[in-house]
Amino acid sequence: MREIILDDPLSIVILKAVIIFVICVVSTIMAVWGERRLVARMQMRLGPNRVGKFGVLQGLADGVKLALKEDLIPAAADKIVFIIAPIISATTCFMAFAVIPMTGEITLFGEKTSLQLTDISVGVLYILSIASIGVYGIVLAGWSSGSTYPLLGGLRSSAQVISYEIAMGLSLVAVFLYAGSMSTIDIVNSQSSWWFAVTLFPSFAIYTISMVGETNRAPFDLAEAEGELVGGFHTEYSSLKFALFFLAEYVNIIGVSALATTLFLGGYHAPPGLGFTESWLGGWFTFFWFFTKVLFFFFIFVWLRGTLPRLRYDQFMKFGWKVLIPANIAWIMVVAVLRYFSNQGTSRSVIIAFAGGVILLYLLASMVWERAAKNRSETVESRPVPAAPSFPIPKLPMEISTISVPRAGQEGVIHE
């Protein structure tokens, strides 16, 4: 399929780019409506139900409302960077879709192609690099606003992305080892028998957690914590500039969900037993399976937002550095050894014995960790209560003076 994509004429490439852009924008509008309806359902509310049938046009109405709002730029802001920052965030989120295969082989205006702009040998690394550039928009937005809270939100976001991009990148190493390639098409084709979500489940679980932290979504939306930072890095933004950040957030959600579908759920391929449906509608039906898997991950995003409270920032960073990254490194070592055994033709009994040893070692490590945590908690509880300070402490006033404001024609009375 790679040869078919690379041989596309320029007109087909431009047409596919327009189609992918429209899919992303329409998906964003529907995602806003779907998230509000799902969260309302979880919280026993109605959600949007006024604009259009079942409120389906609410996202479009919100976009028009934002476009018509007054566009303000703070006096202390760096105006050039302030304007460029949302453009960076909105541009990079679309670029990731250039190497994601959304369909199998299809026919578009007489040309055999696939709904993928191009394919490169390091396609997954390209997506990760584009996602890293996207965080510049958030950091620059916080810095250029000339305000304290946006700056703190931008710094939090940069630390958050650095921390969880490491975990996300490490979770993909096992996929590269088993697929033998970083090309998205090769990774999809290597899942013809078993999806990597089954054979590499720890990598799948770690990636799913990391992608939530990467997109600044609840319970990891600490760069926009309204209880601490007002609105975070985009506090000073309004009108279309704020809309671009809003668009970038939801397109990023769809992007990481599409990448998870490509790497772990077989991409555009049908579930096992339904492979005969891939030839329906001239191959276009494969987009249905791809979009259904993306919706599955989007539901996870909404589910987490509707059920989990926001973490403290220290808990969030500790979880990324002390749990996800060490677990990833240990899992990569196990996968590398198993892959070596498989390539050398080692007997199945040796592989099973190694896997059993790894499981036993994990259980022992869990027991030791639990016992150490229990000892730490007992140590904290057994600490003596600090004595009262020796220096004098002023007493609290027992009575508060009240002043009654006189009405017209009366004298004021002060009670001591």
Secondary structure, DSSP 8 states (H G I E B T S, - for coil): -HHHHHT--HHHHHHHHHHHHHHHHHHHHHHHHHHHHHHHHHTT---S-SSSGGGTTHHHHHHHHHHHS-----TTS-HHHHHHHHHHHHHHHHHGGGG---SSSEEETTEEE-S-S---TTHHHHHHHHHHHHHHHHHHHHHHT--HHHHHHHHHHHHHHHHHHHHHHHHTHHHHHHHS---HHHHHHTTSSS-HHHHTHHHHHHHHHHHHHHTT-TTS-GGG-HHHHTTGGGTT--HHHHHHHHHHHHHHHHHHHHHHHHHHS-TTS--TT-GGGGGGGGGTTHHHHHHHHHHHHHHHHHHHHHH-----HHHHHHHIIIIIHHHHHHHHHHHHHHHHHHHTT--HHHHHHHHHHHHHHHHHHHHHHHHHHHHHHHHHHTS------SS------SS--EEE---TTS--EEE-
